[in-house]
């Protein structure tokens, strides 16, 4: 493996995982086997790796509307006032919160995340620059905070700015999508003071409508926070019902919803019966949320192995068939366009011959002239073919973004299609079939081996975390 930034990052991952989780340490090697297939197909370049597109650290993201109590919840969870709180937007950056052995809270700029391969935002400023159309550092969008808190050990928390009223919208949505893809758990907070759809339009759109059909939709937890405001009117059920109707309008009609508040910063509840009822309900849901947060280390291991399986199946069952269909269309379009141009040229030449009254006696008969004429004709035909095939491939690449809805699949197909329509394959098109370059018996066996190894690793994880027989190892021995 070449000594590139990808290989350096993978070496650091291996060093970390060798001590933390031996199963995931072995999984990195299988990711590299899948990389080998992807390199041959052209769906990723040599500076990329499936292993580096995965968060190897458990991630819990806290998202939602402004002033929904996200920062207050984080402070309570880690028992440290690490985040500023208030009724107005107090921070317009994504904050990555990580454990540190040092006492106190340290706030570091976004470059600390962008330049450190151990974090899932390594060199993410490139993506921001592409999105914003300029040279943008991650400092303007993200920051890293560290503190010595046992609750943070083994995981990363991410506090997000609210969606509604953000002036860096494009970049914010790009970062949000990246975080959603990598997170093991996403807590989506809503403000019980404003449960109506209009007050949380963007949050409903990006964190409910666009995520409810994801294959990992079960990692989203929808939380109605600050329900203590309902105590005065004793209308908790009405507020919750209004909020759930808003979620249903956004497409979310199933699943458990959570209702919480923080008694330390809540509105005083004078009625003891109402207070007791609300505290009991909030405590039950808070305990359930925190229990889920404490399980992300286990979920992370299964998630990474699941991503490996999904990526292997995606190559064989989605990328390769779509790529083969694209190549076949390109070859067919090139052939018929070439043929049409040649026929038109022949018809035009015949018409010119006819109308000029030229006879065969007027055609030069010496071999040198004929060879030159034949060579020129072949060069013209080759030029036509190369031009046509190039124009058609570029046109298909432009239209591909409208044909493929999945951005990840689009990126992979675009790279692979360029490889299969390169200069040499256009030049010697008749010698190549519609079978994608790099897809053969060997790479197919590699994919099947990856899938077989996935099953093996799942069993190893099960052995570590489950024991259906209930027997101790000494009893089984």
Secondary structure, DSSP 8 states (H G I E B T S, - for coil): ---SHHHHHHHHHHHHHHHH-HHHHHHHHHHHHHHHHHHHHTSS-TT--GGGGS--SEEEEEEESTTSSHHHHHHHHHTS--S---SS----SEEEEEE-SSSS-EEEETHHHHT-TTSTTTTTHHHHHHHHTS---GGGTEEEEEE--GGGTTEEEEE---STT-SSHHHHHHHHHHHHHH-SEEEEEEEGGG-SGGGGHHHHIIIIITTTTSTTGGGEEEEEE-GGGGTTTT-HHHHHHHHHHHHHHTT--SS-EEEE--GGGS-----HHHHHHHHHHHHHHHHHHHHHHHTHHHHHHHHHHHHHHHHHHHIIIIIHHHHHHHHHHHHHHHHHHHHHHHHHHHHHHHHHHHHHT--GGGS---HHHHHHHHHHHHHHHHHHHHHHHHHHHHHHHHHHHHH---HHHHHHHHHHHHHHTSHHHHHTGGG--SS-TT-SHHHHHHHHHHHHHHHHHHHHHHHHH--TT---HHHH-
